[in-house]
Amino acid sequence: GENVEQHPSTLSVQEGDSAVIKCTYSDSASNYFPWYKQELGKRPQLIIDIRSNVGEKKDQRIAVTLNKTAKHFSLHITETQPEDSAVYFCAASILTGGGNKLTFGTGTQLKVEL
Amino acid sequence: GAVVSQHPSWVICKSGTSVKIECRSLDFQATTMFWYRQFPKQSLMLMATSNEGSKATYEQGVEKDKFLINHASLTLSTLTVTSAHPEDSSFYICSAPPTQSGELFFGEGSRLTVL
């Protein structure tokens, strides 16, 4: 099955700096790569996703890059703010007609310090 | 976006009892729903795939007789933790895809504490 590795496990940045989280996946058939933000005790919230036919996607301060050959993808957050502090999970799946079974990475605790 | 509702949001039970958690898709039909478990400071681990009209598909290592899943309708899936023990204490989250295009929407999660 799919295996997703994520690093770093913790990341501390100063407000206004950029943050980068990296993930690798094992199954070359995976074609959908979402990123979720989870605040303590709450449900994961999708912040951005990318499909395998695209190399990069950007949404305001958030961007994701995908390297299919190397089987890794990264989340970039620019101009970080204290409200960006949370746990971030990458995930990978193979989109099929039967649904979307995500395999999650181990998570990154991001702390944005004032 | 689509709404997935989960109930109860937290529950405390005695060891040996059973607990039922409901997951509803409020504004779309879901032939498939997914149940995840998350221990403190850990990732979400898929437990099983709930299939409307057929048996659930369980991930390796998940006891199907302990975690009973019933996909009663196109908008409701339930997870019953039978004979709960303290090690079953965890955050249980359901999710559903409104379309086959990919994005998953998660329920609020249910925090189970077994005394």
Contacts between the chains, C-beta under 8 A, distances in Angstrom:
chain1	res1	chain2	res2	distance
A	32	B	102	4.9
A	34	B	102	7.5
A	34	B	103	7.1
A	34	B	104	7.5
A	41	B	91	7.9
A	41	B	109	7.8
A	41	B	111	7.5
A	42	B	108	7.6
A	42	B	109	7.3
A	43	B	93	6.3
A	43	B	106	4.2
A	43	B	107	6.5
A	43	B	108	5.5
A	43	B	109	5.4
A	44	B	44	7.0
A	44	B	93	7.6
A	44	B	106	5.4
A	45	B	106	7.9
A	46	B	103	6.0
A	46	B	104	7.5
A	46	B	105	8.0
A	49	B	102	6.8
A	49	B	103	6.7
A	51	B	102	7.5
A	89	B	43	6.4
A	89	B	44	6.9
A	93	B	102	7.6
A	95	B	100	7.3
A	95	B	101	7.2
A	95	B	102	5.2
A	96	B	100	7.6
A	97	B	100	5.4
A	98	B	32	6.4
A	98	B	100	7.9
A	99	B	31	7.6
A	99	B	32	3.7
A	99	B	34	7.4
A	99	B	49	7.0
A	99	B	97	5.4
A	99	B	100	7.1
A	100	B	97	4.9
A	100	B	100	7.8
A	100	B	102	5.3
A	100	B	103	7.7
A	100	B	104	5.7
A	101	B	34	6.5
A	101	B	46	6.5
A	101	B	49	6.4
A	102	B	34	7.6
A	102	B	44	8.0
A	102	B	46	7.3
A	102	B	95	8.0
A	102	B	104	6.2
A	103	B	46	7.2
A	104	B	43	4.8
A	104	B	44	4.8
A	104	B	45	7.6
A	105	B	43	6.6
A	106	B	42	7.7
A	106	B	43	5.0
A	107	B	42	7.5
A	107	B	43	5.2
